[in-house]
C-alpha cells in the first residue's frame, strides 16, 4: 500500500514537469525566433511540433535559423529544466514527510497487533492449563472409582460451584472452537461413566448380576481416557503452533 501511494505521488510529479514543458513549448512556438524545446521525457522517435508557417520549413534540428542557435539554443531547455527541478524538489519535499508518516503509522499498528497477540496467547495458555488441571481431576475420579485392580486411593472431591463457574467463564472467553468441542466430548464420557457406575452399584447391592453393567462401566472408562488424550493433543498443538 505504501509503495502504491509513493508511485502515485511520483506520477503526479512527472505530470507537473510535463505540463511545464508544454507551457514553454507553446511560448516558443508563438515566437518565430525561439526554437521549440525538446521534451526531456520523450525518446528520439517523439513527434516534433511544427513551426508557424513563414514560407520556409524548419531544419531537422528544429531551429528556423541555424545562425540563431548559439543565441537561443539552450535557453528554453535550461529554463524548463530549472522550473521542473524546482517543482520536483517541492513535490519531494512534501511527499517525503507523508511517506515517513505512513510508514511510522504502519509500524505502530503492527506493534499493537503483536502486543495484542502476545496478551491473548498468555491468557489462553493460562486458561488451557487450568482446563487440563480440571480434566485431570475428573480422570482421577474415573480411574479411582470401581477400579479393576483395587482397592486404591479414594477419588478426589468434585470442584465447588464457584471453581466450576470461574473455569467455565475462562473457557468460554479464551478457548478455541476445536478445544471446546473436544472438552464437551470428554465431559460426555465422564457423565456416561458416572451413570454406568450407579447402575453397577445398584445391581451389586440388589444381588443382581453385575457383569453387563461392569463391562459398560469399564468401556466408558477407556473412552474417557481416549477423549482425554485427544483433548491434551489439541491443546498442545494450539499452544505450540506458529501463527501464520
Order of alpha helices (4+ residues) and beta strands (2+ residues): alpha-alpha-alpha-alpha-alpha-alpha
